[in-house]
Amino acid sequence: MKHLAAISPPSPIASETPPTKPPHTNLQATLRNALQNRALRSSRRRLTVLPPTSIDFSSNDFLSLSTSPLYRTRFLNHLNSAPPRHPFASGGSRLLDGNSPYAESLESQIATFHHAPSGLLFNSGFDANIGVLACLPQPGDVIVHDELVHASAREGMRLSRAGRCLPFAHSDPKSLERVLRHDLSERERGARNVFIVVESLYSMDGDIAPLRAFVDVVDRVLPHGNAYFIVDEAHATGVLGPRGAGVVQELGLEERMFVRVHTFGKALASHGAIVLCCPDTREYLINYARSLIYTTALGFPFLASIKTAYELLSEGETEPAQHTLHRLTRYLSKRLDKLTSSVDPAIFSVDHFPGSPIFALRSPIPRRLAEACQREGIVVRAIMAPTVPVGKERVRVCLHAGNTVEEIDLLVGVIWKRVGGGARL
């Protein structure tokens, strides 16, 4: 029998050193470097607190409901009408302990207002879009989407099981038709579900989607009934359509939309969102939408605030604010038209869609233009890449029913001083 030493591996040479590991990079240093790089590119985001005297031309509170005495009084009445010891917290997800007759009644009330067969509440528009797009498309299905859809829709598409996600040019029916005809295979056009994902009112450009033209395109190219529209009405809710019901109802296209998403955190001064859909789709989302299943449900105060907003919409109480908003929109549009007629379009131009409360002020100096307004107590925001594409930077202006003609004149005057040389309009 051989001695063990004879079959042992040779001992390492004394001078041999073990391989060195690359030096560990401290995570905090990595994070700081990333933030510094953003700061160098002037793209670092920061939280800010606005002075109470600021003039709001920035928020999505289009109807100024958040400061409405009527809204506040009715909301507080709902809170005070709760029975003693009624829980204000939901206590869990809807599937565990967070459901209630109040929540289900509210879903039915909202669905009725929007001429929908049923609805399902989500904690936010972001959660709703992720939940819908991550779980409804089946393996091998196709999503065709407007190139400017919201980041929440993009995140949902990223998580989906769809075989392909194809963009088409913003609000362009001809581009949609080209994608459907030339980028989809014959099998996809005839045997797969095709989801068309759009918004009704876009938050950055302020334009209204040509929904009827999109429907016409789909009817021509996909006549087999396998196309499903998913439309996000977040910025149109409360602002456009009969009593603020949205663009889809304004056009009478409710039955053509497979899913509609209405959010409550903008014109309705509340929080959360609802997915309007058929009962089968609602049940499927309850079973498969992870952004619904694994989160604590909206508590009673949030549900009461949503109920308050929809009562005001249903009773026509918000119509005066809606009319005021559109009157102010027309006034600002005329003032800006006069300004742009006197300014080189390379220096300043305006993108605006009639009826929309959102204006995109295009300038090569959006930050300086926004800062000039802010120095006068006017809150507007410079919107930079990557929120908008490179070369599409702008100052975003949102009008509200609570704004005044005098505030609009002040805004236009500050803009004129910055881009027009100081002459009086």
PAKEBA-743837 format. One record per residue: x, y, z of N, C-alpha, C in turn; residue in three letters. Coordinates in steps of 0.001 Angstrom, whole numbers, plus 500000, padded with zeros to 6 digits. Layout:
! PAKEBA-743837
XYZXYZXYZALA...
! end
This chain:
! PAKEBA-743837
500854498816500000500000500000500000500884501226500000MET500539502146499091501349503350498988501129504229500185LYS502176504930500564502069505890501645501208507054501180HIS500401507629502086499489508733501728500222509906501130LEU501451510134501625502201511281501121502477511150499641ALA502524509898499175502855509691497771501735510096496841ALA500476510101497353499360510470496476498759511832496836ILE499371512522497769498893513868498115499340514857497064SER498554515884496797498965516904495824500184517633496314PRO500996518117495408502195518822495829501839520069496613PRO502662520419497557502412521606498374502702522841497534SER501969523928497779502182525145496988503566525715497216PRO504061526378496177505361527027496311505216528163497309ILE506171528312498159506091529284499253505902530701498733ALA506491531031497573506434532408497081505121532717496354SER504274531677496090503038531898495338502026532625496212GLU501362533648495689500377534424496453498981534138495905THR497987534112496762496618533845496293496134534978495393PRO495223534681494482494701535726493585494021536828494394PRO494208538043493949493616539180494666492216539453494148THR491308539829495037489953540191494667489920541666494292LYS489071542029493354488967543455493026488473544226494247PRO488961545423494410488545546190495591487036546423495583PRO486430546330496754484982546535496885484656548019496758HIS483691548310495929483240549692495785482120549946496776THR482304550929497621481303551262498626480011551700497931ASN478892551101498344477620551404497704477261552881497830LEU477469553439498990477124554853499169477925555740498225GLN479185555382497992479996556158497050479427556040495635ALA478979554834495283478360554645493966477119555513493825THR476279555537494876475061556341494825475383557827494724LEU476392558253495495476776559676495447477290560058494069ARG478093559172493474478611559463492132477488559582491110ASN476496558681491222475360558744490293474606560059490446ALA474422560489491689473715561750491933474534562945491452LEU475847562878491652476705563973491177476685564064489659GLN476664562911488995476588562921487529475281563539487062ASN474203563243487780472924563872487425472987565382487645ARG473623565783488722473728567216488994474546567914487901ALA475606567268487431476421567855486358475630567998485067LEU474685567095484855473832567169483662472592568018483899ARG472531568658485078471369569478485457470078568678485411SER470138567405485801468943566563485772468654565926487128SER469285566437488192469042565869489516467706566365490055ARG466885565441490494465572565777491030465669566068492525ARG464843566994492998464815567335494419463378567582494855ARG463104567259496115461811567590496694461807569055497100LEU460695569733496871460575571129497242459263571346497990THR459231572385498795458017572813499499457708574226499041VAL456481574440498561456125575723497974455634576695499039LEU455958577961498911455390578961499821453880579018499658PRO453154579266500744451680579278500650451135580392499768PRO451960581411499500451501582519498658451749582284497165THR452284581142496806452614580865495414451357580825494548SER451517581203493294450441581103492304450642579797491544ILE449652578927491624449796577572491089449468577529489604ASP450488577310488790450311576987487380451006575661487072PHE451090574784488064451883573566487903451138572298488265SER450345572300489322449751571061489816448662570561488879SER448219569326489132447130568720488351445767568920489010ASN445673569848489942444423570139490641443541571028489750ASP443166570507488575442566571317487513441293572045487945PHE440447571404488739439193572017489161439336572801490460LEU440545572847491009440806573503492310439909572930493409SER439578571646493293438740571008494312439460570881495647LEU440773570774495619441504570557496869441350571720497835SER440992572898497322440771574062498184439312574518498160THR438425573690497620437016574054497514436305573902498858SER435654574962499367434878574831500616433762573796500504PRO433121573703499344432048572723499158432582571307499283LEU433703571055498606434305569720498690434699569407500131TYR435339570355500800435815570118502165434652569835503106ARG433584570618502999432437570436503892431802569072503704THR431592568683502451430942567408502211431858566240502598ARG433143566378502346434085565325502731434078565129504248PHE434145566220504988434136566111506453432821565528506952LEU431716565841506282430430565249506667430462563735506494ASN431081563270505408431204561821505207432039561193506319HIS433132561842506678433978561294507740433232561251509064LEU432509562318509361431810562395510649430578561514510707ASN430099561066509546428913560204509539429249558745509819SER430526558433509880430922557047510163430490556670511579ALA430055555434511782429660555001513132430828555098514109PRO430537555209515410431623555218516408432500553979516268PRO433783554189516417434781553119516337434850552493514942ARG434299553172513936434454552670512570435923552796512167HIS436540551727511691437977551787511395438272552711510212PRO439217553618510405439648554486509315440713553812508463PHE441450552857509028442435552085508264441754550853507690ALA442230550418506508441615549239505902442062547953506581SER443260547920507116443706546760507871444330545650507062GLY444344545769505744444952544715504940444600544875503479GLY444991543907502680444663543935501266443176543652501076SER442658543966499887441244543725499626440900542244499785ARG441854541365499448441581539930499488441625539360500902LEU442186540112501846442247539628503227441242540391504083LEU441649541519504640440778542236505568440414543639505100ASP440817544016503879440656545399503454439422545700502639GLY438575544708502393437371544974501610436246545448502526ASN435228546065501922434095546564502719432916546798501796SER431689546780502344430528547169501535430665548589500988PRO431324549465501739431515550851501300432355550896500021TYR433440550115499993434311550090498810433566549514497607ALA432819548435497797432112547816496680430986548712496169GLU430302549399497090429268550343496676429865551505495892SER431034551974496327431702553066495626432107552639494219LEU432630551434494070432980550929492738431757550926491817GLU430627550488492331429409550454491522428948551857491160SER429058552785492112428656554171491864429496554790490756GLN430812554576490813431708555156489804431476554503488447ILE431307553181488427431068552482487168429785552988486507ALA428742553208487297427493553732486753427697555114486151THR428429555970486851428692557327486346429410557281484998PHE430312556324484835431111556233483611430522555264482577HIS429277554818482792428620553922481829429458552665481590HIS429949552088482670430761550873482586430058549748483338ALA430255548495482918429591547379483605430107547123485010PRO431384547403485268431938547191486606433247547955486736SER433744548037487964435008548727488212435745548109489376GLY437047548338489421437896547802490488438850548892490947LEU438809549190492237439652550234492797441096549774492945LEU442031550678492654443456550478492904443964551656493736PHE445141551489494336445670552522495216446193553746494492ASN446488553621493201446976554755492412446838554420490941SER446959555435490104446975555188488674448164554345488261GLY449299554554488922450492553756488631450206552281488904PHE449617551991490072449279550605490409448278550023489416ASP447308550839489007446285550342488074446898549967486738ALA447724550849486181448325550562484876449271549370484927ASN450047549277485984450929548114486129450109546834486250ILE449069546872487090448257545678487285447593545208486015GLY447023546144485261446317545793484030447276545224482987VAL448366545938482720449244545559481609450167544404481958LEU450458544211483238451324543096483601450594541766483525ALA449262541770483733448610540462483827447604540160482726CYS446994541157482090445963540834481090446522540250479798LEU447574540809479182448108540188477961448615538765478239PRO448190537836477402448571536441477566449856536154476786GLN450538535051477090451781534735476374451578534739474863PRO452431535472474163452342535553472720451478536680472195GLY450726537357473073449924538494472638450826539673472274ASP450238540682471670450990541854471218450397543111471851VAL451269544000472313450848545315472792451355546355471802ILE450452547166471289450810548276470410450457549555471163VAL451446550426471371451222551559472270451716552867471671HIS451048553939472049451524555269471703452917555458472297ASP453810556064471540455198556199471989455343557079473228GLU454315557869473567454407558770474716453541558333475895LEU453158557069475955452350556640477094453156556771478386VAL452424556855479483452995557126480801453985556044481234HIS454894556426482119455893555482482631455240554279483306ALA454079554466483931453409553336484586452978552291483559SER452509552746482397452151551794481336453387551060480831ALA454474551788480685455715551149480238456186550095481232ARG456054550400482520456467549436483536455576548195483480GLU454269548407483290453379547270483159453704546419481950GLY454024547061480818454389546310479614455675545515479838MET456605546130480558457882545439480824457648544162481616ARG456664544180482508456384543021483353455425542029482717LEU454877542383481565453838541546480958454429540311480295SER453532539404479928453915538184479217453713538329477715ARG453435539532477256453207539749475825454438539347475025ALA454175538833473843455290538443472990456072539632472487GLY455350540728472163456026541924471653455273543171472103ARG456029544257472266455463545568472550455966546527471469CYS455050547072470670455421547875469510454890549291469659LEU455758550315469534455275551691469619454802552201468262PRO453890553177468292453554553916467082453695555406467368PHE453841556217466336454088557653466500452937558298467254ALA453294559260468089452343559850469026451082560376468338HIS449940559862468795448605560322468364448447560328466845SER449079559376466181449089559335464718448359558082464217ASP447113558214463751446382557038463260447076556340462097PRO447722557103461224448419556475460099449577555613460583LYS450289556091461586451382555293462146450839554038462809SER449729554166463532449105552982464130448752551965463049LEU448198552442461951447819551521460878449047550844460256GLU450136551606460076451352550999459520451873549894460428ARG451879550150461730452370549129462665451483547893462611VAL450166548089462626449259546945462619449367546151461327LEU449566546832460204449600546134458912450957545495458616ARG452028546199458948453356545784458479454241545160459562HIS454008545499460836454868544978461898454272543752462586ASP452997543507462382452373542315462939452320541223461867LEU452589540002462284452479538878461362451003538580461092SER450766537796460056449385537422459736448734536677460893GLU449517535838461567448984535107462723448648536073463848ARG449516537050464106449242538009465181447997538829464887GLU447801539188463622446621539984463276445330539176463401ARG445438537855463236444206537070463213443981536160464389GLY445053535741465083444893534705466108445412535107467482ALA446034536269467607446540536709468903445730537917469371ARG445691538130470679445104539350471223446054540514470953ASN445509541615470480446303542815470228445747543930471117VAL446575544418472034446165545481472959446660546823472424PHE445758547786472323446104549136471876446096550025473109ILE447262550542473486447413551283474746447646552761474448VAL446732553598474918446821555045474683446344555784475923VAL446569557084475932445955557981476910444949558846476179GLU444007559417476921443038560296476266443526561737476248SER444143562190477324444735563528477404446148563355477934LEU447126563772477142448524563525477507449042564619478424TYR449772564193479453450122565088480546451209566084480207SER452080565788479262453183566683478947452895567571477738MET452312567004476697451995567791475499450608568417475569ASP449749567880476432448424568448476605447488568209475441GLY447792567263474573446938567016473415445982565866473694ASP444877565870472973443824564878473148443940563843472035ILE443948562579472420444141561494471448442957561395470496ALA443211561098469226442129560901468239441525559510468377PRO440790559283469446440310557931469756439398557379468666LEU438528558219468122437619557714467099438391557252465866ARG439419558010465474440238557606464329440974556303464627ALA441440556125465873442093554869466243441121553694466108PHE439890553885466551438889552828466447438636552480464986VAL438555553482464138438347553232462709439497552420462110ASP440728552744462492441889552002461998441801550539462421VAL441505550314463682441437548943464191440325548157463504VAL439194548810463265438096548106462586438490547674461176ASP439312548474460509439745548130459148440790547025459145ARG441759547128460047442924546248459985442724544966460792VAL441975545052461873441769543889462744440269543620462868LEU439664543083461835438200542906461835437717541653462564PRO438637540903463174438251539621463767437877539734465246HIS437827540950465778437436541124467176438521540798468175GLY439775540795467738440873540442468651441678541659469102ASN441143542873468922441830544099469362441141544629470614ALA441946545069471577441427545507472877442066546844473261TYR441251547876473362441762549194473733441897549304475253PHE443041549816475678443269550203477072443596551689477062ILE442724552512477658442899553957477602442984554525479016VAL444004555327479238444229555989480520443614557385480444ASP442591557634481262441881558913481269442307559793482454GLU443492559565482977443905560229484214443734561740484166ALA444263562384483123444243563846483081442942564411482525HIS442123563571481936440831564028481420439734563946482470ALA439913563110483482438889562913484498438561564224485199THR437280564578485208436835565810485845436937567036484961GLY437711566945483878438012568109483043437253568070481733VAL437257566931481058436667566798479731435483565839479774LEU434596565990478816433446565113478733432285565600479569GLY431121564938479440429937565349480198430166565232481695PRO430035566364482391430271566437483837431643565890484225ARG432603566012483320433955565570483617434152564072483527GLY433294563384482771433358561924482700434481561412481813ALA435116562292481020436255561873480219435989561926478727GLY437060561725477960437001561824476503436200560673475908VAL436344559470476459435641558306475905434137558542475905VAL433595559057477018432159559303477074431754560506476225GLN432638561468476101432351562592475223432150562113473785GLU432891561085473389432807560545472030431817559393471902LEU431260558943473028430331557814472985430985556490472647GLY432238556301473067433005555100472711433142554119473875LEU432279554227474870432431553390476061432500551892475719GLU431648551447474812431594550016474509432778549532473682GLU433543550453473114434703550064472322435984549964473142ARG435951550439474378437146550424475214437108549200476130MET438099548355476030438156547157476868438411547527478320PHE439328548463478534439657548948479872439790550463479827VAL439215551131480826439451552552481038440003552734482451ARG441017553552482582441596553858483893441311555325484209VAL440597555554485300440354556912485786441051557064487134HIS441813558119487286442511558350488544441866559510489293THR442088559535490608441408560490491480442337561539492076PHE443634561448491825444595562324492482444874563601491732GLY444144563863490649444381565084489866443189566017490046LYS442275566073489086441159567009489187440207566675490331ALA440219565452490838439254565043491856439774565187493276LEU440969565708493453441492566058494789441459564897495769ALA441632563692495274441564562515496137442801561661495928SER442637560354496022443773559448495878443253558115495378HIS444026557448494506443642556142494010443199556198492564GLY442664555070492087442232554956490693441223553831490590ALA440509553811489462439591552713489195439832552198487786ILE439764550878487639439815550229486337438386549868485967VAL437874550467484900436540550166484401436645549075483348LEU435861548004483516436011546830482653434779545954482792CYS434757544851482078433659543897482198433851543057483471CYS432783542397483965432911541601485198433972540506485119PRO434121539852483966435141538793483851436543539371484021ASP436783540526483406438100541155483539438343541575484981THR437310542088485624437446542472487034437850541278487894ARG437181540146487707437515538956488492438930538463488184GLU439332538560486926440688538132486562441720539013487257TYR441489540331487276442425541235487956442478540937489453LEU441354540639490059441340540301491488442224539091491756ILE442273538172490805443043536952490997444498537050490578ASN444825537987489663446172537976489092446923539304489161TYR446269540422489439446963541717489447447727541885490755ALA449030541736490687449850541738491894449826543100492601ARG449669544187491833449626545505492459448330545735493227SER447356544859493066446146544867493883446247543865495020LEU446732542676494699446719541572495660447637541840496847ILE448827542383496564449863542452497600450068543867498130TYR448980544598498314449113545931498909447916546198499802THR448126546995500815447038547366501714446014548211500962THR444747547914501155443684548601500431443515550036500934ALA442845550848500131442545552221500523441700552231501800LEU442065553103502737441310553232503970440066554080503792GLY439239554113504830437960554812504756438095556293504380PHE439050557059504929439132558475504523439368558664503031PRO440173557794502416440407557892500976439142557546500201PHE438441556500500634437199556131499966436165557249500091LEU436107557882501262435149558972501469435486560167500597ALA436774560446500398437149561578499545436783561300498089SER436971560051497643436589559679496277435074559780496113ILE434340559278497095432872559350497052432414560800496972LYS433047561673497748432705563093497723432884563674496327THR434016563391495710434297563936494382433264563450493372ALA432928562163493408431981561636492424430551562092492694TYR430209562361493930428907562966494199428822564351493561GLU429892565126493706429903566464493114429847566400491591LEU430566565458490993430494565280489538429082564886489111LEU428528563886489775427222563356489377426119564399489510SER426202565245490526425170566253490777425383567533489976GLU426445567580489163426717568771488372427340569906489143GLY427762569649490388428332570713491227429692571188490718GLU430370570368489947431689570773489442431608571434488059THR430428571463487476430314572044486131430711573520486078GLU430344574356487068430818575746487018432347575844487005PRO433012575009487802434481575021487801435016574549486459ALA434362573564485872434772573059484557434648574171483508GLN433532574906483537433326576002482583434355577115482797HIS434624577440484069435623578467484367436992578059483855THR437333576808484059438626576307483585438753576459482075LEU437712576105481339437782576205479882437795577661479417HIS437115578539480144437167579971479803438581580502479995ARG439213580151481109440580580600481351441549579987480344LEU441291578754479947442132578106478938442094578879477628THR440915579273477216440793580056475972441501581399476110ARG441397582011477283442042583319477493443565583205477412TYR444136582213478116445588582035478067446032581698476652LEU445266580897475953445626580538474582445707581784473699SER444757582692473832444782583929473040445978584794473405LYS446277584912474698447420585716475118448727585153474581ARG448857583832474634450088583209474142450179583273472622LEU449044583201471932449063583359470473449600584737470098ASP449174585747470837449641587106470567451136587234470840LYS451579586577471901453005586635472252453848585938471184LEU453440584738470790454260583977469838454299584642468469THR453280585413468129453298586105466838454369587174466770SER454920587558467937455931588613467984457323588092468319SER457469586772468420458719586180468887459198585146467871VAL460491585076467687461104584063466833460746582681467389ASP460145581792466587459775580461467094460960579639467576PRO462161579997467149463338579297467672463603579685469124ALA463061580845469536463236581319470903462104580858471802ILE460885580849471239459727580513472067458573580084471172PHE457917578985471549456723578528470854455833577815471864SER454595577582471473453619576983472379452945575802471703VAL452895574679472406452094573538471975450850573491472840ASP449684573584472205448436573539472967447329572976472110HIS446495572154472741445358571536472056444088572190472586PHE443170572659471713441946573315472188441187572457473203PRO440792573080474302440058572384475352440924571815476446GLY442232571709476210443137571132477202443640572212478149SER443715571926479447444257572891480402445779572864480506PRO446433572039479680447886571863479746448530572539478541ILE449528573385478811450260574098477773451732573711477866PHE452350573459476734453787573181476674454479574396476067ALA455261575118476872455984576298476404457378575858475997LEU457626575838474706458883575324474178459903576443474069ARG461085576196474627462146577205474645463487576501474796SER464559577070474222465881576479474447466406576732475863PRO465688577568476638466126577882478007464991577606478998ILE464464576384479031463298576128479889463562576351481368PRO464762576024481837465042576206483254465064577694483621ARG465734578482482789465801579909483087464428580567482991ARG463616580100482063462268580633481940461431580276483171LEU461531579027483627460803578618484829461299579378486053ALA462609579566486164463154580300487309462695581754487320GLU462578582372486149462095583749486080460661583833486605ALA459843582860486275458471582830486781458452582594488290CYS459291581684488748459306581355490167459750582537491021GLN460627583371490490461045584565491237459883585535491447ARG458871585445490594457682586292490737456568585586491506GLU456900584448492117455906583713492893454993582837492065GLY455343582598490802454539581769489902455164580377489835ILE454394579367490185454924578003490179454665577357488827VAL455731577174488058455734576359486845456984575495486907VAL457019574479486087458140573540486134458775573389484767ARG460088573350484751460807572959483544460804571441483461ALA460363570910482348460313569461482143461451569084481200ILE462365568286481709463590567966480993463656566471480679MET464579566106479794464862564699479543465407564077480835ALA465067562831481172464388561848480320462864561831480452PRO462280562768481242460817562793481346460189563034479984THR460806563896479187460414564096477787461635563801476929VAL461448563505475642462605563193474793463580564362474699PRO464848564048474491465867565074474286465460565951473102VAL465553567249473283465130568186472256463689568622472383GLY462940567989473311461529568332473515461318568985474884LYS462375569496475500462246570118476807461292571309476723GLU460612571575477842459644572657477844459337573102479261ARG458620574224479371457994574615480628456541574186480535VAL456104573420481516454723572922481525453855573860482350ARG452749574295481780451792575167482459450461574446482540VAL449929574341483748448605573761483961447689574833484523CYS446536574996483900445547575950484401444597575267485380LEU444009576096486245443080575601487253441878576532487321HIS440750575991487743439553576813487873439766577942488875ALA440678577752489808440940578774490824441894579861490383GLY442500579739489208443334580816488694442471581996488269ASN443103583172488116442387584374487717442990584941486438THR442244585824485794442746586507484605443990587318484959VAL443986587938486137445137588739486555446381587869486726GLU446217586665487247447362585762487395447880585322486029GLU446977585088485096447401584721483742448158585881483094ILE447665587098483280448363588263482723449769588392483313ASP449901588127484614451215588179485249452138587130484641LEU451641585911484459452441584837483863452913585231482470LEU452005585700481631452367586060480258453354587225480255VAL453176588164481174454101589295481253455516588862481599GLY455646587943482533456976587446482910457616586707481735VAL456827585903481040457356585171479881457833586159478819ILE457034587187478572457380588160477538458684588887477876TRP458856589242479128460093589916479541461301589005479311LYS461107587705479465462247586783479356462573586434477916ARG461547586330477047461812585846475694461517586886474615VAL460854587997474986460430588922473941461088590281473987GLY461995590492474894462731591747474915462125592851475741GLY461026592536476437460499593509477394459436594423476846GLY459098594363475557458026595202475044456699594750475632ALA455799595687475786454517595351476416453541594841475374ARG452833593718475741451798593207474847450448593742475308LEU
! end
